[in-house]
Amino acid sequence: MITSLVLIATIILVLLTFIGLYRASVGPTAADRIVAINMISTKVTTIIVMIALITAQESYVNVALVYALLGFLATIGLAKLLLKGRLDQ
C-alpha cells in the first residue's frame, strides 16, 4: 500500500518536473529561470529519495544528498552571476 502511494507521488513529481523544465526554457526573465532550475533540482532530489524508498537501497539517499548540494551550489552561483555579472569576488 505504502509502496504504491510512493510510486504515484513519484510519477506526479516527474510530471511536475517537466512543467518546471518548460518554465526554465520559456521563463520571461533570468530570475524565473533560476527559480525553475532550483525547483527542478529539489524535485529530482525528492524523486531520488522516493526511488530509494521503493527499491529499499540506502545508497540512493547519499546520491540525493550530493545532488542537492550540487543544485544548491549551482543556484548560488547563478544568482551571483545574475546580480554581479561575474563569478569572481
C-alpha positions in Angstrom: 0.0 0.0 0.0 2.7 2.5 1.0 4.9 1.5 -2.0 2.1 2.2 -4.4 1.4 5.6 -2.8 5.1 6.5 -3.1 5.1 5.4 -6.7 2.1 7.5 -7.5 3.7 10.5 -5.8 6.9 9.9 -7.7 5.0 9.9 -11.0 3.3 13.1 -10.1 6.6 14.7 -9.2 8.1 13.6 -12.5 5.2 15.3 -14.3 5.7 18.5 -12.3 9.4 18.4 -13.1 8.6 18.6 -16.8 6.4 21.6 -16.1 9.3 23.2 -14.3 11.5 22.4 -17.3 9.1 24.2 -19.6 9.2 27.2 -17.3 13.0 27.1 -17.2 13.2 27.2 -21.0 10.4 29.8 -21.6 10.7 31.9 -18.5 10.5 35.6 -19.3 13.3 36.7 -17.0 16.6 35.2 -15.8 15.3 35.1 -12.3 12.4 33.0 -13.3 14.7 30.6 -15.0 16.9 30.3 -11.9 13.9 29.6 -9.6 12.7 27.0 -12.1 16.1 25.3 -12.1 16.2 25.3 -8.3 12.7 23.8 -8.3 13.8 21.1 -10.7 16.8 20.3 -8.6 14.7 20.0 -5.5 12.1 17.8 -7.2 14.8 15.5 -8.7 16.3 15.1 -5.2 13.0 14.1 -3.8 12.4 11.7 -6.7 15.8 10.0 -6.0 14.8 9.6 -2.3 11.5 8.2 -3.3 13.2 5.7 -5.6 15.4 4.8 -2.6 12.2 4.1 -0.6 10.7 2.0 -3.4 13.8 -0.1 -4.1 15.0 -0.2 -0.4 18.5 0.8 -1.4 20.0 3.3 1.1 22.9 4.3 -1.2 20.4 6.4 -3.3 20.0 8.7 -0.3 23.7 9.5 -0.5 23.3 10.3 -4.2 20.3 12.5 -3.4 22.3 14.4 -0.8 25.2 15.0 -3.3 22.7 16.1 -5.9 21.0 18.5 -3.5 24.4 20.0 -2.7 25.3 20.5 -6.3 21.9 22.0 -7.0 22.3 24.4 -4.1 25.8 25.5 -5.3 24.5 26.0 -8.9 21.7 28.1 -7.7 24.0 30.3 -5.6 26.4 30.6 -8.5 23.7 31.6 -10.9 22.2 34.1 -8.5 25.6 35.7 -8.0 26.2 35.8 -11.8 22.8 37.4 -12.2 23.4 40.1 -9.5 27.1 41.0 -10.2 27.6 39.9 -13.8 30.6 37.8 -12.9 31.5 34.9 -10.6 34.8 36.2 -9.1 34.9 38.1 -5.8 
